[in-house]
Amino acid sequence: MDFIKNRRTIRKYKQKDVSSELLNELLEEAFRASTMGNMQLYSVVVTRSSEMKAKLAPAHFNQPMVKGAPVVLTFCADFNRFSKWCRFRQAEPGYDNPISFLNAASDALLVTQNFCTLAEAHGLGICYLGTTIYNPDQIIEILRLPKLVMPVATITVGYPDEMPMQTDRLPLDGILHEEVYVDYTEQDIDRIYAAKESLPENRKFIEENGKETLAQVFTDVRYKKADNEYMSEVLRRTLRLQGFDN
């Protein structure tokens, strides 16, 4: 399983098709992921056409891999299919609420990670786009998602045309808690983040953004409070529109 330890995000892809046979095989295997009540509360929208990628790109802040990847996959939390099955079988569903969204989102993200691992094991490269939950309303309109369906993850897929350096990870002892959660002291935080803060690329981020610490780059530039509040409101509004608000 060294490929997991050595994995890296791929943003540039060869202009080589990912066959439907391979993609469907990987997705079918990914669908063996754990699932709430064996309900499989997810759907996946496969985007291959240049026209549809161009429509999706603005929702993902025009990151170039959306147009450059052979395949874009949008993983959705989906209670629409299951609810219709219930109604067609004389059962009244009660899944138009936040807990149902959370169950479906968990299902979808488990499948997403399964797929990513399988794709990389077969020589493909992937990039996880966090922008999906920033602009879900736009993606819903473009992909024509009905009520009780919410996009939760987007993955670009293709054969790698680059070998970037791996990004850093925090040490195991900075994340793992035995038996109970033990809160962090200032000394713990200093130790856990020391390596990250010392990386040349992160020191460069600090200098380029005119900040004093790496944390300020995150709070003042990359993930600002005002942006988080705006996108949170978009998410709340979209959940209501999609029927997960009762």
N, C-alpha and C positions, 0 to 999 in steps of 0.2 A: 504493500500500500504506500510505497514511497511517493507515488505520484500525488497523493493528497498532501504530504508534507512539503513537496516541491512545487505545488500548484501556484499559478499566478494569473492575474487578470489579463485577458487578451482583448485589445481594442482594434487591432489591425488584422485583416483576414485576407487569405488568398482568394482570388476570383475563381473558386472551385466549388461546384455545387455540393450541397449536403443532400444526399438522396432521400426521397420520401421513405424508402424502405428502412434505411438506417435510423432516420429520425423517429419513425413510428415504432421501431423496435426499442429504441431507448426510452421513448415515452411510455410504452406499454409496460416495460420493466419498472420504470419510475413509479407507475401507478400501483405497484405493490407496497408503497409506503403505508405506514400506520394511518388509520383514518377513524374519525369519530363515528362510533356505532356502525362501522362498515358502510357508511353512506356515500363515501367519495364525493365530498362537497367541493368540487373544483371542476373547472373547465380550462382548456388551453386554446388560445387563438394563435394560429400559425400564420405569419406574414412573410411572404416571399416576393411579392411584386414591388417594383421600384415605386410605383404610384402610391401604394399604401404605406411604404416606409417613409416616403416624403410627407405624407399626412401625419404620421406618428412622430416624426422628428421634432417638431416644435414642442410637443408635450414632454419631450425628454431634453429640453433645453438645447436642441439641435446638436447633441453630441454626435460626432461623425460616425461612430460605429453603428448607429441605427440605420443609416443609409448604406454603410460599407459592408455590413455582415450579410452573408447569403440568406440567413434566416433570423427572424425576430419572433420570440415566443412571449406571449402575454398570458401569465398564469392568473386565473380569476377565482376568487371565492364565489361559489355558485350554490345557492339554495333554490334557484329557479327550477332546475330539473327535478330535484327531489320533491319539491312542493307540488309540481304538476303531477308527478307519479302518485302522490298521496291523493290528490283531488280526483284523479282518474280511477282511483280504487276506493272511492267513497270514504276517504279519511280526510279530516280537516287539519291542515298543517298550521303550526303556530310558530313560524320561524322568521317573522318580520320584526326582529329585535336585536339589540347589540350582542347578546351572548351567542346568538346564532351566527352573526357575522364573525365573531371571534373564533367560533368553532370551524367555520368554513375557511377563514383566513389561515388558521393553523393547518388544516388539511392541505390547502394549496401550497403553503410554504414548505411543508414536509416533502411534497411531490417535487417542488422546485429544486430543493437541495439534492434529492435523489437523482433528478435528471442531470444536474450540473456535474455531480460526481461520475455518473455513468458516461456522460459526454466526454469528459476529460480522460477517462480511462480508455476511450476509443479514439484518442488522438485529436479530438476537437478542442477548440478554445472557446471560453465563454466570458461574458461580462455581465455582471448583475447591475441593473439600473435602478437605483433607489428613487429616481424621479417618478416612478409609477404612482406612488402614494402622494406625491406633490400635486399632480395634475390629473387625478382620476376622472374628473368631469369631462376633460377633453378626450381622454382615451375611451370613455364610455360612448361618447358621441361618434367617434371615428369607427369604433369596432361594433357599434350598434348593440351594446350590451343591454339586455332587458332588466327589469326590476329584479332584485335579489341576486344580482351579479355585480361584483366589484373587482376591478383589477388590483392585484396586490404585489405582483412582481413581473419584471420584464427581463428577459435574458437574450442577449445577442449571441449567435452561434455560428461558427465556421472553422475552417482549418487555419491555424495560426500563421501569420506572416510577420511575426516578431517574437522575440524572446526577452521581454522586459525583466528588470530586476524584481525580486520578490519584495513586497511591502513588509514592513515590520509587524510583529505581534507582541503583545504584552507577555511577560513570563507567566508560566503556569501558576506559580504561587500567588500571583497577583489577582487571579480570577477564581481559584478553587477555594471552597470553604468546607471544612470537615464538620459534619453533623449539624452545625448551625452557622448562620451568617455572622461573621465577625467584622464589625465596621472598621474602616481604615483610619489610622492616625496620619498626621502630617508626615511623619517619618516613613510610613508605609507608602504613601503616595510618592514621595521623593524617590524611594527605591524602585517602585513599580514602573515609573515613567522616565527613569534616568536614561535608559538606552534610547528610547524614542526621542527624547529631547536633545540627545547628543548627536543624532544623525545629521550629516552634512546637508541633506536635502531639506530637513526640517529647520535647520539653522538658516538656510536660504529663504524658506517661507517667511520666517520671522523678519529677516532683513528686508525682503521685497515688499512686505506689507506694512513696514514701519512700526512694528510692534515690539514689545519687550519680552514676551513669552509666547511659546507655541499655543498655550491655552487661549491666549487673546486672538490668535489667528482663527481659532474655531468659533469663539463667541462673538467676535466683532466683524469677521469677514465671511467665513464659510457658512456658518449656521447661526444666523443672527436671530435674536428674540423676536423682532418684528416679523421676520420672514416665517418663523415657526408659528407665530400666532395667526398670520394670514393663511398659511397652508392648513393649519388646524381647523380654521373656520370653513375652508373649502371642503375638507374631509367630512366635517360634521354635516354640512349642507348636502354633500353628495350622498352620504349614507341615508339621509332623510329621503332624498329623491329616489334612491334605489330601494327604499322600503324597509331599511333596517333600523327604524326609529321608534317602534312601539314598545 
